[in-house]
Amino acid sequence: MTYHIGVVAHTSRCEQAHRLAETVGAVYLSMDDGTLGCEASHRKVWDRLYEMDPRADHCVVLEDDAIITDSFRQQLDM
């Protein structure tokens, strides 16, 4: 199974977003100052992940305040 992970973040939480992206192995991080809004920000990440690999089985979009379990990647593989 293939999947790609992206992170949606507000510019005020830049450091937190970068840590999360690194922790989960995100392939894309989208920063917004609120101009795009929630739906457009998420859509931007979905579109980018799809463009990167349209054959991926799944795309996962996380918000910058997501709390990740230690077994997050293993759970995705199930």
Buried (B, 14 or more C-beta within 10 A) or exposed (E): EEBBBBBBBBEEBEEBBBEBBEBBEBBBBBBBEEEBEEEEBBBBBBEBBEEEEEEBEEBBBBBBEBEEEEEBBEEEEE
